[in-house]
Amino acid sequence: MNQVKNSLIAGFCLSLAACSGPDIEAPQFALDQCYRLPLVDASTGKAVLGAEDLVWDQAHNRIFIAAYDRRATEKAAKKKTDDHPPSGGIYAIGLGQLFEPVGDALKLTPLALPHEFSGGLRPHGMTYDAANRELIFINRTYAKDGRKWRMTPKLQRLGANGEVFVGVASEAPCSANNVVAADGEIFTSFDHASCGWQGGIENLFNLASSGIANGTEHVFKKARFANGIAVTDTGDVALAATREQALLLLSRTENGTISEAGRIEVPGGPDNLSIASDGGIVAALHPNMFKLALNRKLGLGRAPSRIVKADPDTGNVAILFDDPDGSKYSAATVAISLPQGLVLGSVTDSGLLICREGA
């Protein structure tokens, strides 16, 4: 069934305009202003791969990293052995370490170890609740179901200094993709309304049936592959609609309903979102979805990376970074814009990419 679903995804991608991006303006950061920062997990000695999401703790001048090798995990899970699929980690890194690195690779001590979580630790989307100093993240746990390994996403919490909270903050949809904490509530994006073969049908017919959940309640369900989610400075919710090549601006009402108030077209399929210090929405884009699928699913070739910043008030979109063939950094899924420069993470590449302002 996974093969059928993957075929549907690849076939759908071929019909997308996102498979071949438009001409764009020169980016703010040239490729020669950027360098890779290799990371090593100090508990295992292994290189950190798949830093899929990043969040910025402004009060303490650090960035949290959610990383795991998704392709290796999925490959191991298919073998039907008793060996638990590989886990990943959550790390904290100071801004000084990012922009003034020492040595070739930076060793990071994970905030928690995989055995502290039932089903392992494979963080996907992540948010930081500054008021409670907690990380809330989608944990892709695995448990044995007969001879097969079954993946179940759980919404879990981790203290900013590594305090592990046993249990689930709230239930996660079966297709949970990203999460954001807002005014005491937790919103989770789900990229499909259904899972399994039904999700493949949504891909095939390009259905607008994904969106945002508050706990188990679907409060918005009109997006095509809802992905990254963030709260703007005005309190609205920004949602990445990957298949629509758009950022949806969603307004919240006092009775809890969410409706689309506007949208910003972007040159690629948006993935994770973050908010810059000036209020702009920073989005990692996938300009070529077919190359992304080959890289992500099969490990073939490299995928382009593109980062933009969108003004939620005017709709203007500025190109911050563009790597058309992924030669510098492949398949970037997240970026954070800081006064010192730009920090990128990737679902498949190693370490982080750092672009220094004025370099």
N, C-alpha and C positions, 0 to 999 in steps of 0.2 A: 504493500500500500504506500510506503514511503517513496518508492520509485515512481508510482503513478503520480503522487503529489508533486515530486520534484520535476517530473516531465511537464505537468500542468504549469508549474511556476516558470520554467524555462520557455515553454511555448507562449505563455502570456507575455513574457518579457519581450519576445521578438516582435510583438505587435505594438509595443510602447514607443512613443517618441523619445522617451528617456534613454533608449538604447543607443542613441547617437545624439549627443548634446549640441546645442546651438553655439555659434560664435559668442564669446564673452569678452568683456573688457579686461585690461591688464589687472592682475591682482595686486592687493596692497603689499603682500609679502612675496618676493621672488624666491625661487627654489634655492638659490645660493645663500639666502638669509636663514635657511632652516637646517637643522642637524638632528640626527637621531640620537636619542638618549636611551641606551640599553639599560634594562632593569633586570635584576636577579632576585628571586625569592630567597631570603636569607635562611628560611627553614628547610628548604629542599636543595638549594644551590642551582636550581634550574632557571633558565631565562623566562621572563614574564611575557607571555603571548596573549593576544586577544584582549587588550585593554579597551573593551567595548564602550564603557561609559566612564565619565569623569564628572565630579561635582566640586565646586569651589566653596571652601570655608573662609569667607572674607575676614571674619573676626580674628582668625588665627593664622592667616596667610599660608594656607596649605590647600592641597588638592587631594581628594580621595579618588582612588582608582579601583574600578571593578573589572576583574580580568579572569578569563579562563579560556583554554584552548578548545573551542567549540567543536571543531572538526575531529580532533583526537577523541573527545568525549563521545561523540556520536558514533565514531568508528568502533570504539571499544564496546559501547552498549549493544551494537548489532551482533557481537560475537557470541552472546548468550552464555558466557562463562560466569563463574562465581566471583571473579575479580571485579571489584567495584570500579565503575568508570572514573577516570581522572577528575580531580577537583581543581579549583582555582583559588583565588584569594582577593581580599580587599586590603588596600594599602593606603597609607598617608605619606605625602611628600611635601616638604616645605618649598616655598617659591624660590628661596635661595638655592636650593639643590637643583631646581629645574633650570634656572638661568645662569648659574655659576657652577656647573657640574665639576666634580673632582674625580679624576681617573676615567677609565674606559666604560665601566659599568657601575651602576648604582645599586647597592644591596638594600632591599626593603624588607623589614620585618612585618609579616602579615598581622592585621589587627585581631584576627581569630584564626583558628585552625579548623580544617574540614571536619575532624571527628567531633567537634563541638556542635555540629548540626546534623540532625537526623536526615540521612540521604545525601550528605556531603555538602560542599560549598561551591556553587557555581553561579556567582552573581551576574545578573543581566542588567536590567535598568536599575538605577539607583537615585535616591534623592537625599538631601541633608536637611533635617529639621533642626534649624539653629536654636529655636526656643528650648527644645528638649535635649539638644546636643546628641542626637541620634541619627544614624544612617538607617534608612528604610530601603529595602532592596528586594527585587524579585530573585529568589533563589531557585534555580532549576535543579531540584532534587531527583535522585534516581532510587527506585526500590525494585526488588525482584518481584515479578508477577509470573509465577510458573517458571519457565525457562527463560523468559524475556525480562529485560530491564525496561521499566516504565518511568518516563519523565513526568513529574508533577511540579508545576511552579508554585512556590509558596512566597507569601509576602512576609519578610522577616526583618527584625530590627537588630542593630548592633550599635553599642555606645561608641561615641567618637574616640574614646581611648581604649576600645576593645572589649567593653563589657557585653557579654553575650546574653541576650534575653531569650529564654526558652519559650517556644510557642510562636504563634503567627499573629502579626499585627492585625491583619484582616485577610479574608479569603481572597485569593487571586483567580481571575478568569483563567481558563485552560490555555488561552493564547495570550496571556499577559506579556506585554512588551516593555513598558516603562512605567514609572511611578513618579508622583510629585506630591509633596506635603504642602497644604495651603490652608491657613487659618484653622488649624486643628483638624482638617479633613485630609484624607488620603485618596487621591485620584489615580487610577491605574488605566493606562491605555491597553486595549486589546486589538490585535491586528486581524483577527478573524472572529466572526460571531460564533462559529462552530470550529471543532477540531477534527482531526482525522480526515477521512475522505471528503467530508462535507466542506472542509476548508479548501480543498482542491477545487471544488465546484465554484466557490466564491472567487477563486483566482481565475478560473476559466471564463466566467461570465462577467468578471470585473465588477462585482457587486459592491455597492456602498453600504456595507453592513457592519463595519467595525467602528470603534469609537472609544468612549471613556466610561469606566465604571467607578462608582463610589461604594466600596465594599462589594456586595454581590449585585447591586442595582445598576443597570445600564442607564446612565443619565444622558448619553449622547451616542447615537448609533447611525451616523450618516457619512462616514469617511471610507475611503478606499485604502486599506492597509494603514490604519492608525499606528503611528510609531512613536517618536519622541514627544515629550510633553513638558511644558514649563509654565510657570505663572509669571505674567508680565508685571511691570511696576505699577500698572493701573489695577491689578487684580484679575484681569482676564486670563483665560487659559489659552495658551498657544499649543496647537496640536499639529504634528507633522503628518500629512496625508501623502504617503510615499508614492502611490500610483497616480495621484492627481498632480504631482509636482507642485504642491502648494502647501503653505502654512495656513491653517485655519485659525481664525481668531474667534474665540468662543466667550460669550458673556455669561456670567453666573447671576441668578436672581436670588432673592431672599428665601424663596420657597424651595430652592435646591435644583431648579431646572437649569439646563445649559442649552444655549442656542447659538448658531453661527451668526456672528456680527460682521464678519468680513473675511477676506482671504488675500494672501499675497502669493503670486506666482513666482516660482524660483526655477533656476536652470538646472534641474536634476531632481531625483527622488530624495526628499529629505529624510534623514534618520534622526539621531538624537539632537536635542535642543538645549541651549543654555542662554542665560541672560547676561549681557555685558553690563559694565558699570554705567554706561550711558543709556541703558534701557533697551538697546537693540537686541533682537533675537538672533543668536548665532546658531546656524544650522549646518551640519555636515550633510553634503549632498552626494548622491551616487549618479554621476552623469551617464553611465553605461550599465544598465541593469543586467544585461546579458553577461558581460565580463565579470560583474560582481557575482553572479550565480556560479560561473565557472570557477572563480577563485574561492568563493565561500564553500560551495558544496563539494567540488572535486579537487581543489588545490591546484588548478591549472592557471598559469599566467598570473598577471597582476591586474588589479582593478583601479580605475582612476579615483582620485580624491579631490573634492572641491569643498571649500568652506565659504559661506556667505554670511553677511549680517544684514538683517531686514529691519527697517524702521516701522514699528507697529502703528505709528501715527500717520505717516505719509505713504507707506508701502514701498518706499525706495529700497533697492537691494544692491549692496556693495559686495564685490568679490574680494575676499580676504586672502584666499590661497587657492591655487589650481595646479594640479599635477595630472595632466591629461592621460598619461599612460601608467601612472602609479609607480614610476621609477624611483622616486624619492621616498614615498610612503604609500602603501597600497591599502585601498578599502577603508579610508578613514570614516569612522562612524560618530565621532564626537569632537568638538573643539571648545575651548574656553578662551575668551579674549580677555587679556590682562593688560595693565599699563606697560608691563615689560615686553609683551608680545603675545604670541599665540601658542597654545598647547593642544596637540592633536592626539587622539587615541584611535585604535583600529580594531576591528573584529578579528582580523587574521594576521596582521603584521606584528612584529616584535617591538617591545619598548614603546616609547612615545616619540613624537616629532615636535621639536621646539623651534619656533620662528621668532627671532629676537628683533624687537623694534630698533630701527636705526642701524642694524648690522650691515 
